[in-house]
Amino acid sequence: MTPFLGLLRSNQPFAWLAVPAAVSVWAAWAWATGGGEMGATLVRAVAALAAAGIGHRMYAAYAFVPRADPMASFLLAALVCAGPPDATFEGALRGNGALLAFLACADQMLRMHRQASTSGIGFRAGVFAGCAAVLEPGWSVGIVALYAAQTLARPLLLREVLMTGLGAVWPITLASGALVAAAALQGATGTALLEALRAGWWPAGPGIAARGQLLAADLHRTAAGAGLAVLALGGWVRILSARRSGGLRAESTRLHLFVFSFVAVTAGALWPGGWEVASLWRAGAVWAAFGLAGGAPEVRHLTRADRILWWLGGGLLLSAVFTN
């Protein structure tokens, strides 16, 4: 694990091949073992690479670390692949599309730091959060997470808050109009139209207890996910308490991304309409990937405790990836 950790912490051209190589190995494994519908597996593989690209932009462009490396992109791609398999091609498109929109929202949110005016940035961030909610209503928690991070990144200016909300409402309004129009074309009127609109935005999903049972049904993945969550929390504690590099900008970026992703995961887990387990895993992947990547120490500074921690984390991650 230590040589591999050193490879991911380096900026060698060979290190960047780890991301597509890991996704390719996972896709081949999923196809060989029949872990999900083939089209859905292909969608997830492409989405994992796209998520890795967006994640690397946030990791490198916003002073998250002193020097860009493939650590965050590798972990994000691997964790996206490690989630519960998508049952259908359409479900894979919607779920993974919502994840990419959520990451694009996070990318815009991190740009709010120390800007003279963020009305345009907030509007774009809101649009991406709204698009994620359109694709999967459970991702409405991304709007909550966006506002939570915005309150830290910016003083509460009414104009900027309204522009963020307007951006989020815009795609949701268009989607609601399309739902009503489709229901009207099928002959629905009055309360039937309202019911069609309600069903579109408040679908009956598994409650917290049912989601826990679904996770418990796969003890291997649940154990790996729990272990990754513990390691990720340790990583976030390390990077949020570190003042060794990057200055104020880096520290603020780490805090804003922590609040954004953690609020999304927590709110999603408690969302009363029911959030699918796969969606919860995808949101958790963002939180875990950046926590683990930012908290991973430089190899030359590894202590014995660090070695044990990252050997354990590597074993849990590999077991999760190949559980499908």
C-alpha positions as CSV (number, residue, x, y, z in Angstrom):
1,M,0.0,0.0,0.0
2,T,2.8,2.4,0.8
3,P,4.4,2.3,-2.7
4,F,0.9,2.8,-4.3
5,L,0.2,5.7,-1.9
6,G,3.5,7.2,-2.9
7,L,2.6,6.8,-6.6
8,L,-0.7,8.5,-6.1
9,R,1.0,11.3,-4.3
10,S,3.4,11.8,-7.1
11,N,2.9,13.8,-10.3
12,Q,4.5,11.2,-12.6
13,P,2.7,10.6,-16.0
14,F,2.4,6.9,-15.0
15,A,0.5,7.8,-11.8
16,W,-2.3,9.4,-13.9
17,L,-2.9,6.0,-15.6
18,A,-4.1,4.6,-12.3
19,V,-7.5,6.3,-12.7
20,P,-8.5,4.9,-16.1
21,A,-6.8,1.6,-15.3
22,A,-8.8,1.2,-12.1
23,V,-12.1,2.0,-13.8
24,S,-11.3,-0.4,-16.7
25,V,-10.4,-3.3,-14.3
26,W,-13.7,-2.6,-12.4
27,A,-15.7,-2.6,-15.6
28,A,-14.1,-5.8,-16.8
29,W,-14.8,-7.4,-13.4
30,A,-18.4,-6.3,-13.4
31,W,-19.1,-7.6,-16.9
32,A,-17.3,-10.9,-16.1
33,T,-19.3,-11.5,-12.9
34,G,-22.6,-10.1,-14.2
35,G,-22.7,-7.3,-11.6
36,G,-25.5,-5.2,-13.1
37,E,-26.9,-4.5,-16.6
38,M,-24.1,-4.0,-19.2
39,G,-25.3,-0.6,-20.4
40,A,-25.6,0.6,-16.8
41,T,-22.1,-0.6,-16.1
42,L,-20.7,1.4,-19.1
43,V,-22.6,4.5,-18.0
44,R,-21.1,4.2,-14.5
45,A,-17.6,3.7,-15.9
46,V,-17.9,6.9,-18.0
47,A,-19.4,8.8,-15.1
48,A,-16.6,7.6,-12.8
49,L,-14.0,9.1,-15.2
50,A,-16.0,12.3,-15.6
51,A,-16.4,12.6,-11.8
52,A,-12.6,12.0,-11.4
53,G,-12.0,14.9,-13.9
54,I,-14.3,17.4,-12.1
55,G,-12.9,16.2,-8.7
56,H,-9.4,16.8,-9.8
57,R,-10.2,20.3,-10.9
58,M,-11.6,21.1,-7.5
59,Y,-8.6,19.4,-5.8
60,A,-6.0,21.3,-7.8
61,A,-7.6,24.6,-8.8
62,Y,-8.8,25.7,-5.4
63,A,-5.6,25.2,-3.4
64,F,-6.9,22.1,-1.7
65,V,-3.3,20.7,-1.7
66,P,0.0,22.3,-2.4
67,R,0.7,20.2,-5.4
68,A,-1.7,18.5,-7.8
69,D,-1.7,14.6,-7.7
70,P,-4.1,11.9,-8.8
71,M,-5.1,10.9,-5.3
72,A,-8.5,12.5,-5.1
73,S,-9.5,11.6,-8.7
74,F,-8.5,8.0,-8.2
75,L,-10.4,7.6,-4.9
76,L,-13.5,9.3,-6.3
77,A,-13.5,7.1,-9.4
78,A,-13.0,4.0,-7.4
79,L,-15.7,4.9,-4.9
80,V,-18.2,5.7,-7.6
81,C,-17.5,2.3,-9.1
82,A,-17.8,0.6,-5.7
83,G,-21.4,1.6,-5.1
84,P,-24.5,-0.7,-5.4
85,P,-25.1,-1.7,-9.0
86,D,-27.7,0.2,-11.0
87,A,-30.6,-2.0,-12.0
88,T,-31.4,-0.2,-15.3
89,F,-29.7,1.9,-18.0
90,E,-32.1,4.8,-17.3
91,G,-31.4,4.6,-13.6
92,A,-27.7,4.7,-14.2
93,L,-28.1,7.8,-16.4
94,R,-30.2,9.6,-13.9
95,G,-28.1,8.7,-10.8
96,N,-24.7,9.3,-12.3
97,G,-25.9,12.4,-14.1
98,A,-27.1,13.8,-10.8
99,L,-23.7,13.1,-9.2
100,L,-21.9,15.0,-12.0
101,A,-24.3,17.9,-11.6
102,F,-23.7,17.9,-7.9
103,L,-19.9,18.0,-8.4
104,A,-20.3,20.8,-10.9
105,C,-22.3,22.7,-8.2
106,A,-19.5,22.1,-5.8
107,D,-17.0,23.4,-8.3
108,Q,-18.9,26.7,-8.6
109,M,-19.5,26.9,-4.9
110,L,-15.8,26.8,-4.2
111,R,-15.3,29.8,-6.5
112,M,-17.3,32.0,-4.2
113,H,-14.4,32.5,-1.8
114,R,-13.1,36.1,-1.7
115,Q,-15.0,37.3,-4.8
116,A,-16.2,40.9,-5.1
117,S,-19.6,39.6,-6.2
118,T,-20.9,36.1,-6.5
119,S,-24.4,36.6,-8.0
120,G,-23.4,34.9,-11.3
121,I,-21.4,32.2,-9.6
122,G,-24.3,31.5,-7.2
123,F,-26.8,31.4,-10.0
124,R,-24.7,28.8,-11.9
125,A,-24.2,26.8,-8.7
126,G,-27.9,26.8,-8.1
127,V,-28.7,25.7,-11.6
128,F,-26.4,22.7,-11.2
129,A,-28.0,21.8,-7.9
130,G,-31.4,22.2,-9.4
131,C,-30.4,19.9,-12.4
132,A,-29.3,17.3,-9.9
133,A,-32.6,17.5,-8.2
134,V,-34.4,17.2,-11.5
135,L,-32.5,14.0,-12.3
136,E,-33.1,12.5,-8.9
137,P,-35.4,14.4,-6.5
138,G,-33.4,13.1,-3.5
139,W,-30.5,15.4,-4.6
140,S,-32.6,18.4,-3.6
141,V,-30.4,18.1,-0.5
142,G,-27.7,19.6,-2.7
143,I,-29.5,22.9,-2.6
144,V,-29.5,22.8,1.2
145,A,-25.8,21.9,1.2
146,L,-25.1,24.8,-1.2
147,Y,-26.7,27.3,1.1
148,A,-24.9,25.9,4.1
149,A,-21.5,26.4,2.4
150,Q,-22.5,29.8,1.0
151,T,-23.1,31.1,4.5
152,L,-19.5,30.3,5.3
153,A,-18.0,31.5,2.0
154,R,-19.8,34.8,1.8
155,P,-21.5,37.4,4.0
156,L,-25.3,37.0,3.7
157,L,-26.2,39.4,1.0
158,L,-29.9,39.2,-0.1
159,R,-29.1,39.7,-3.8
160,E,-26.7,36.8,-3.9
161,V,-28.9,34.5,-1.8
162,L,-31.8,35.2,-4.1
163,M,-29.7,34.6,-7.2
164,T,-28.6,31.2,-5.9
165,G,-32.2,30.3,-5.2
166,L,-33.4,31.5,-8.6
167,G,-30.8,29.4,-10.2
168,A,-32.0,26.3,-8.3
169,V,-35.7,27.0,-9.0
170,W,-35.2,27.5,-12.8
171,P,-34.5,23.9,-13.9
172,I,-37.0,22.6,-11.3
173,T,-39.7,24.9,-12.6
174,L,-39.1,23.7,-16.2
175,A,-39.2,20.1,-15.1
176,S,-42.4,20.7,-13.1
177,G,-44.0,22.2,-16.2
178,A,-43.0,19.2,-18.3
179,L,-44.5,16.9,-15.7
180,V,-47.8,18.8,-15.6
181,A,-47.9,19.0,-19.4
182,A,-47.3,15.2,-19.8
183,A,-50.0,14.4,-17.2
184,A,-52.4,16.8,-18.9
185,L,-51.8,15.1,-22.3
186,Q,-52.8,11.8,-20.7
187,G,-56.1,13.3,-19.6
188,A,-55.3,14.2,-16.0
189,T,-57.1,17.2,-14.5
190,G,-57.5,19.0,-11.1
191,T,-56.2,16.9,-8.2
192,A,-54.7,14.3,-10.6
193,L,-52.4,17.0,-12.0
194,L,-51.3,17.9,-8.5
195,E,-50.8,14.2,-7.7
196,A,-48.6,13.8,-10.8
197,L,-46.5,16.8,-9.7
198,R,-46.2,15.5,-6.1
199,A,-45.2,12.0,-7.3
200,G,-42.5,13.6,-9.5
201,W,-40.8,15.5,-6.6
202,W,-41.7,13.3,-3.6
203,P,-41.5,9.7,-4.9
204,A,-42.1,6.9,-2.4
205,G,-38.7,5.6,-1.5
206,P,-37.3,3.5,1.2
207,G,-37.3,5.1,4.7
208,I,-34.3,5.2,7.0
209,A,-35.1,1.7,8.5
210,A,-35.6,0.2,5.0
211,R,-32.4,1.7,3.7
212,G,-30.5,0.3,6.7
213,Q,-31.9,-3.1,5.9
214,L,-30.8,-2.8,2.3
215,L,-27.3,-1.9,3.4
216,A,-27.3,-4.7,6.0
217,A,-28.2,-7.2,3.3
218,D,-24.7,-6.7,1.8
219,L,-22.5,-6.9,4.9
220,H,-19.3,-6.9,2.9
221,R,-20.0,-3.5,1.2
222,T,-21.5,-2.1,4.5
223,A,-18.4,-3.0,6.4
224,A,-16.2,-1.5,3.7
225,G,-18.4,1.7,3.6
226,A,-18.3,2.1,7.4
227,G,-14.5,1.7,7.4
228,L,-14.1,4.2,4.7
229,A,-16.4,6.7,6.5
230,V,-14.2,6.4,9.6
231,L,-11.0,6.8,7.6
232,A,-12.5,9.8,5.7
233,L,-13.5,11.4,9.0
234,G,-10.0,11.0,10.2
235,G,-8.7,12.5,7.0
236,W,-11.0,15.5,7.3
237,V,-9.9,16.0,10.9
238,R,-6.3,16.0,9.7
239,I,-6.7,18.5,6.9
240,L,-9.0,20.8,8.8
241,S,-6.6,21.1,11.7
242,A,-3.5,21.4,9.5
243,R,-2.1,24.8,8.9
244,R,1.1,23.6,7.3
245,S,0.5,24.8,3.8
246,G,-1.7,26.7,1.4
247,G,-2.6,29.6,3.6
248,L,-6.1,31.0,4.3
249,R,-7.4,30.2,0.9
250,A,-6.6,26.5,1.3
251,E,-8.0,26.3,4.8
252,S,-11.2,28.0,3.7
253,T,-11.6,25.7,0.7
254,R,-11.2,22.6,2.8
255,L,-13.8,23.8,5.3
256,H,-16.3,24.9,2.6
257,L,-16.1,21.6,0.8
258,F,-16.4,19.7,4.0
259,V,-19.6,21.5,5.0
260,F,-21.0,21.2,1.5
261,S,-20.5,17.4,1.1
262,F,-21.2,16.5,4.7
263,V,-24.5,18.4,4.8
264,A,-25.5,16.7,1.6
265,V,-24.7,13.2,2.9
266,T,-26.4,13.8,6.3
267,A,-29.5,15.5,4.8
268,G,-29.8,12.7,2.2
269,A,-29.6,10.0,4.8
270,L,-32.5,11.7,6.7
271,W,-34.5,12.8,3.7
272,P,-38.1,11.9,4.6
273,G,-39.1,11.0,1.0
274,G,-36.5,8.2,1.0
275,W,-33.2,8.3,-0.7
276,E,-32.0,5.3,-2.7
277,V,-29.0,3.6,-1.3
278,A,-27.0,4.1,-4.5
279,S,-27.6,7.9,-4.3
280,L,-26.5,7.9,-0.7
281,W,-23.3,6.0,-1.7
282,R,-22.5,8.5,-4.5
283,A,-22.9,11.5,-2.2
284,G,-20.8,9.8,0.4
285,A,-18.1,9.1,-2.2
286,V,-17.5,12.8,-2.7
287,W,-17.1,13.3,1.1
288,A,-14.9,10.2,1.5
289,A,-12.7,10.8,-1.5
290,F,-11.7,14.3,-0.6
291,G,-11.3,13.4,3.1
292,L,-9.0,10.4,2.3
293,A,-7.1,12.3,-0.3
294,G,-6.5,15.4,1.7
295,G,-5.6,13.4,4.8
296,A,-3.2,11.0,3.2
297,P,0.3,11.9,4.4
298,E,3.4,12.3,2.3
299,V,5.2,8.9,2.2
300,R,8.4,10.4,3.7
301,H,6.4,11.5,6.7
302,L,4.6,8.2,7.3
303,T,4.5,7.0,10.9
304,R,3.7,3.4,11.9
305,A,0.2,4.5,12.7
306,D,-0.2,6.0,9.3
307,R,1.0,2.9,7.6
308,I,-1.5,0.8,9.5
309,L,-4.3,3.2,8.8
310,W,-3.6,3.3,5.0
311,W,-3.0,-0.4,4.7
312,L,-6.4,-0.9,6.3
313,G,-8.0,1.8,4.1
314,G,-6.6,0.3,1.0
315,G,-7.9,-3.2,1.9
316,L,-11.3,-1.9,2.6
317,L,-11.4,0.1,-0.6
318,L,-10.4,-2.9,-2.7
319,S,-12.9,-5.1,-1.0
320,A,-15.7,-2.5,-1.7
321,V,-14.7,-2.1,-5.4
322,F,-14.8,-5.9,-6.1
323,T,-17.9,-6.6,-4.0
324,N,-20.2,-6.0,-7.0
